[in-house]
Amino acid sequence: MACDMLKTPAKPSAALLENMQCTTENTLKDPLIRREWHIVARAADVADNKPLGVKLLGEDVVLWRKGPEIVAWLDLCIHRGARLSLGRVENGCLSCPYHGWTYDVSGQCVRIPAHPHQAIPGRAKANTLFCTQEYGMVWVAFEKPEAGVPAFPEWGRPDYRTLVRGPFRVMAQGPRIIENFLDLAHLAFVHPGILGDENRAEIGRYNVTSTADGVEADEIDIWQPDGVGTGQGGMAKYVYRVTRPLSAYLEKWVGDVHLTLMLAVAPVDEVSSTAWMIRSVNNVNEILSPELYQNLDRVFLQDVPIVESQRPEFLPLDLQAELHLNCDRTSIAYRQWLRQRGFVYGTA
């Protein structure tokens, strides 16, 4: 069962907002981030007869459904700017709550009640966005994406138990959240008794490969007290893959249990994000469920105060700005990859 909002963050301080405004331009205008797919809701949350308002990249977005199809537009009526998410869905169209202007699924206005016999102006169209459904989620992009949604190969496989978790609201930018996911040395200190032990915190050598398509790290061995939620300790083998700037995929083996996890981060505005996780585990007869998923949620929530505390808030792509060690090689490769792509959002 998917969870609702698990954490309500404190409002950003005036000092934090002022610091962000002084140190960077609005990185949400980065063309690369606007061409990425972002999870904004579960498909099941978009009702047949009621639009749903969400926020993405600092802008208000409305989602609504016509049968199995879900569309995403900017949440405003072209007439007087009222929120279309306050309107209603009838006969396969969405009507504005202010003056009843009615739009079909393509975004074209098809009815203006105040002038039923007048030709509808050609400009009377909704501001449509790119929208697709995958893994039971609604993904939205402001501009035509360069690639499909991130791959999660275990989805739909009968030998795996797969669930979606989230949204988790985090007062941080996406690159900081993704880098935390890739960080190995924090496991013993932020997740003691689950993913690490302070007395066994050493990180050995591992492989990192970086190409134009992304970053992969493998041959990672970590001792974990309860690596897959069975209550038993053991050596865990990790493989990380990053193929999109704001999503990352983890494979973990502990004994004959195989766990995979995809983290996808969607920027809400310049100071906050929502994180979604798709988790899959095989050999389900050996797994305590649903307790397993509740424990894994707890692991993410342990990360939140740490990520929210990091300064600078924007991930430094200049490797001289922070101190790095061998255990940080995945993070280093991720920062270098973002820089090579010219990625601006959430970076400095």
Secondary structure, DSSP 8 states (H G I E B T S, - for coil): -------------HHHHHHHHHH---GGG-HHHHTS-EEEEEGGGS-SSS-EEEEETTEEEEEEEETTEEEEEESS-TTT---GGGSEEETTEEE-TTT--EE-TTSBEEE-TTSTTS---TT-B--B-EEEEETTEEEEESS--SS-S---TTTT-TTEEEEEEEEEEESS-HHHHHHHHH-STTHHHHSBTTTB-GGG------EEEEETTEEEEEEEEEEETTTTSSS--EEEEEEEEEEETTEEEEEEEETTEEEEEEEEEEE-SSS-EEEEEEEEEE-GGGS-TTHHHHHHHHHHHHHHHHHHH-SSSSB--STTSS---GGGHHHHHHHHHHHHHT--TTB-
